[in-house]
Amino acid sequence: MSRQSSLCVVKLAGELDIGQREAVAAALQLDDGDGPVLVDLGEVVYADSTVIGQLLRFRNEAEARGRRIALLIGSPQFARVLQYAGLADAFAVFDNRAAALTFLAGQRP
């Protein structure tokens, strides 16, 4: 996790499945800040339902704290997994970092 001004960036990469559950859960912990959060999944090549469950938990926690989040997804396959799970509207999903940052700044992409 890194901070760029008030922005918190959580970056995950590689193949994320049940074997990586604890590492994903640890990475998806909110810091004490109050700014927006970019979850950078641009280098994730595979993710299963375990990751989606962790993302939902993270989103709910962020919303409860009033923090805006965006997912940056580079893999069309991963974007389809969210869509097939019926969760495409549950997240603000972007395939472009600039658009995600614009959204997190409270502006329209």
N, C-alpha and C positions, 0 to 999 in steps of 0.2 A: 504494500500500500504506500502510495506517495501523495504528497500534497503540493498543489500548484496554487498558490494564494489560498483562497477558501475552498478550492476544488479538491476533492479527495478522489484519487484514481486507484482502482483495484484492478490489477492485471492478472489474468489467468491464461495459461497456454497449454498446448499439447492435447493428449487424450484424457478426458475427464470422465471417469466412470465410478462405479461403486468402490473400487479399490483406492480411489483418490478422495473419498467422501470426507475424511477428517481434514485433509489439506484444504479442500474447497471450503468446508465449513469455517476453518480457521481464517482463511483469506477473506471470506465474506462476513467480517465482523465490522460493525460501524465504529469509527473512531469517536472521540469526544467533540468533534467539530459540529458545526451547524450548517455547513455549506453543501452544495450539490455533490453528487457522487457519479463518476463515470466508471462503469464496470466494463473494462476493455477485454473483450473475448475475441479480439481480432486474430489471435494465433491459436485458437481452440480448433482442432481438427475433428474432434468427436466429443459429444457429451450425451450422457444418458439421462434417464428420469431422475436419478439421484441429484444431478446438478440442477435440473429444473426445480426440484423441490427446495434446494438450498437458495436458489435465486428468488423463489416466491417468498421464502422466509425473510430473506434480506430486504426485499421490496416492502413487505409488510412492516418490518422494523423501521425502515427509512421513512415510510409514509407516516407511521405513528410519531416519529420525531420531526415531521414536517420538512424532511429533506427530499429534494427532487433527485431522481436517479435516471440514468440512461444506460442502455446496453449498446456497446459497439461490437457488432458481429461481422466478421470477415467471411465466414463460411456460409454459402447459401444453404448447405445441408443443415446446419445448426439453426438457421432462421426458419427452415421448413419444420424442424422438430417442434419449435415453439408454435408454429402455425397449426400443425397437426394435433398438438396437445390442446388446442383451443385457447392458447395464451398469447396470441399475437397482439391483442389489445391490452393485455395485462402489463405490458412493458412499453416504454418508449425505446424502440429499436432503430438503430442507425447502422449503415454500412460505410459511413463517412464521418471521420473524427470531427471535422469542422462543423458539420450539421449537428452532431451530438453536443458539441460545446456551445453552439448557438442556442440550442434547446435548453441546456442547463443554465445558461445565462438569463433565461426567461424570455428569450426572443423567439420568434417563429423561424424555423429553419428555411 
